[in-house]
Amino acid sequence: MVPVKQRTLTWNDLIELFRSQKSWMNGIVAALDVTPQMAHALNEIPESGSITMKVLSAALMCDASNMTGIIDRLEARALVERRADPDDRRVKCVALTPAGKRLRKRIDEAFNQPPPAIAAMPVADQRALGNLIRQALTHAEAQRLERTGS
């Protein structure tokens, strides 16, 4: 078992890595003329079909009023459209427009390139890091399922 101090340092190091790459991420979304939140929303909306505003706000970890503002900006640029849920017309869903699908593809392509701090690592280390992150994600998903009873 890894000592508590080591585990804390590893988590803090991971947070610091994300912080250090923030300007890289902001540069990508700025070049695509969207905010990070708009890019995240576009990524969460299914390629075909739609998602409810409630589910989307949960995925973005923001409140409904903030989600409305993000969708308003995306809708004003014809990247998404609001629809009534076919099962409950009181519920609003969001779907990508063709322009939204094209922009989402560009966002995906940009973020499929590693940030500079990762790209500078030897390929074998990048693969090892990817494997470790996937293991952590597997554990996180198992914990989520355990909490929700799903």
QUIURNOR-V453535 format. One record per helix or strand of 3 or more residues. SS is the DSSP state (H for helix, E for strand). FROM is the first residue (numbers start at 1). LEN is the number of residues. If there is no record, write none. Layout:
<<SS & FROM & LEN> <SS & FROM & LEN>>
This chain:
<<H & 4 & 17> <H & 22 & 10> <H & 36 & 9> <H & 53 & 8> <H & 64 & 13> <E & 80 & 5> <E & 92 & 5> <H & 98 & 14> <H & 116 & 4> <H & 123 & 26>>
